[in-house]
């Protein structure tokens, strides 16, 4: 498992589909994951430190974890099957729970849990950016504006980054 960082949430055009963008902490690969609008908002709120007047679902779940006397230790992006990402929540008491990556990431940001990704997932869906100079970052943003979820389905089209 490789440590990941949440770069942010973007909206893919023209479909207006939100994407959470992760990056290897000690590498050059980026991992885009298409997510739902509510989860995109939950991730963005957590990154911006926004506290809603009433707790959203992820805020409530964070409170429940604390009330049950445990903590969320790790969030692992474990698999990519047929274009669908899978994640696992690992709690301090050893319990593991399957989760959607978007929900898992929203919880990790709220709890400070470690975010990890399976090397096999990054090998399959990760995108390499050799450097972070402005030209490369801008090219990547342009790529995100043109890519669709089907581009990551091997039966639907070329692999990410292929000509």
C-alpha positions as CSV (number, residue, x, y, z in Angstrom):
1,X,0.0,0.0,0.0
2,X,1.2,3.4,-0.9
3,X,0.4,6.7,1.0
4,X,-1.9,9.1,-0.9
5,X,-2.8,12.7,-0.6
6,X,-6.1,14.3,-1.6
7,X,-5.3,17.1,-4.1
8,X,-8.9,18.2,-4.5
9,X,-12.2,17.9,-6.3
10,X,-12.8,18.9,-9.9
11,X,-15.7,18.7,-12.2
12,X,-15.2,16.9,-15.5
13,X,-16.8,18.7,-18.4
14,X,-19.1,18.5,-20.3
15,X,-20.8,15.9,-18.2
16,X,-20.4,17.8,-14.9
17,X,-19.2,14.6,-13.2
18,X,-17.1,15.3,-10.1
19,X,-13.7,13.8,-9.7
20,X,-11.6,13.5,-6.6
21,X,-7.9,13.7,-7.5
22,X,-5.4,11.8,-5.3
23,X,-1.6,11.7,-5.6
24,X,1.1,9.4,-4.4
25,X,2.8,11.1,-1.4
26,X,6.2,9.7,-2.4
27,X,5.7,9.4,-6.2
28,X,4.5,11.1,-9.3
29,X,1.3,9.3,-10.1
30,X,-2.1,10.8,-9.8
31,X,-5.3,8.8,-9.3
32,X,-8.6,10.4,-10.5
33,X,-11.8,8.8,-9.1
34,X,-15.2,9.7,-10.4
35,X,-17.6,10.4,-7.5
36,X,-21.1,11.6,-6.8
37,X,-22.0,15.3,-6.2
38,X,-22.8,14.8,-2.4
39,X,-19.5,13.1,-1.8
40,X,-17.7,15.7,-3.8
41,X,-19.2,18.4,-1.5
42,X,-18.3,16.4,1.6
43,X,-14.7,16.1,0.5
44,X,-14.5,19.8,-0.5
45,X,-16.1,20.9,2.8
46,X,-13.6,18.9,4.8
47,X,-10.6,20.2,2.8
48,X,-11.8,23.8,3.3
49,X,-12.6,23.3,7.0
50,X,-16.3,24.1,6.5
51,X,-18.5,23.1,9.4
52,X,-22.2,23.0,8.4
53,X,-24.8,24.2,10.8
54,X,-26.1,20.7,11.1
55,X,-23.9,17.6,10.6
56,X,-23.8,16.0,7.2
57,X,-23.7,12.2,6.9
58,X,-19.9,12.0,7.1
59,X,-19.8,14.4,10.1
60,X,-22.4,12.3,11.8
61,X,-20.5,9.1,11.1
62,X,-17.3,10.6,12.5
63,X,-19.2,11.4,15.7
64,X,-20.6,7.9,15.9
65,X,-17.0,6.4,15.5
66,X,-15.9,8.5,18.5
67,X,-19.0,7.7,20.5
68,X,-18.3,4.0,20.0
69,X,-14.9,4.5,21.5
70,X,-12.7,3.7,18.5
71,X,-11.0,5.7,15.7
72,X,-10.6,5.4,12.0
73,X,-6.9,4.5,11.5
74,X,-6.6,3.8,7.8
75,X,-8.6,4.2,4.6
76,X,-7.3,1.9,1.8
77,X,-8.2,2.1,-1.9
78,X,-7.9,-1.6,-2.4
79,X,-9.2,-2.6,-5.8
80,X,-10.4,-1.5,-9.3
81,X,-12.7,-4.0,-11.0
82,X,-14.7,-3.3,-14.1
83,X,-14.1,0.4,-13.7
84,X,-15.3,0.5,-10.1
85,X,-13.0,1.5,-7.2
86,X,-13.3,-0.3,-3.8
87,X,-12.1,0.9,-0.4
88,X,-11.8,-0.5,3.1
89,X,-12.1,1.4,6.4
90,X,-9.7,0.1,9.1
91,X,-10.6,1.0,12.7
92,X,-8.3,1.0,15.7
93,X,-10.1,-2.0,17.2
94,X,-9.2,-4.1,14.2
95,X,-12.6,-4.0,12.5
96,X,-12.6,-3.5,8.7
97,X,-15.6,-2.3,6.7
98,X,-16.0,-2.1,3.0
99,X,-16.8,1.4,1.7
100,X,-17.0,3.5,-1.5
101,X,-13.7,5.4,-1.9
102,X,-15.6,8.7,-2.0
103,X,-17.1,8.1,1.5
104,X,-13.9,6.7,2.8
105,X,-11.9,9.7,1.6
106,X,-14.5,12.1,3.2
107,X,-14.1,10.3,6.5
108,X,-10.3,10.2,6.3
109,X,-10.2,14.0,5.9
110,X,-12.5,14.4,8.9
111,X,-10.7,12.0,11.2
112,X,-7.0,12.4,10.1
113,X,-6.9,8.7,9.1
114,X,-4.0,7.6,6.8
115,X,-5.1,7.3,3.2
116,X,-3.4,4.4,1.3
117,X,-3.7,3.0,-2.2
118,X,-2.9,-0.4,-3.5
119,X,0.0,-0.4,-6.0
120,X,-2.1,-2.5,-8.4
121,X,-4.8,0.2,-8.5
122,X,-2.2,2.9,-9.1
123,X,-0.6,0.7,-11.8
124,X,-3.9,0.3,-13.5
125,X,-5.5,3.8,-13.2
126,X,-2.7,6.1,-12.0
127,X,-1.5,8.8,-14.3
128,X,2.1,9.8,-14.4
129,X,3.2,13.4,-14.4
130,X,7.0,13.6,-14.6
131,X,7.2,17.0,-13.0
132,X,5.0,19.5,-11.3
133,X,5.9,22.5,-13.3
134,X,3.1,24.7,-14.4
135,X,3.0,23.4,-18.0
136,X,2.6,19.8,-16.9
137,X,-0.1,20.7,-14.3
138,X,-2.0,22.7,-16.9
139,X,-1.8,19.8,-19.4
140,X,-3.2,17.5,-16.7
141,X,-6.0,19.9,-16.0
142,X,-6.8,19.9,-19.7
143,X,-6.7,16.1,-19.7
144,X,-9.2,16.0,-16.8
145,X,-11.5,18.3,-18.7
146,X,-11.6,15.9,-21.6
147,X,-11.5,12.5,-20.0
148,X,-14.5,10.4,-19.2
149,X,-15.0,7.3,-16.9
150,X,-15.3,5.1,-19.9
151,X,-11.6,5.9,-20.7
152,X,-10.7,3.8,-17.7
153,X,-12.7,0.7,-18.8
154,X,-10.4,-1.5,-20.9
155,X,-13.4,-2.7,-22.9
156,X,-14.5,0.8,-23.8
157,X,-11.5,2.5,-25.2
158,X,-7.8,3.3,-24.9
159,X,-6.1,3.2,-21.5
160,X,-5.3,6.5,-19.7
161,X,-2.3,8.2,-21.2
162,X,-2.3,6.2,-24.4
163,X,-2.3,7.9,-27.7
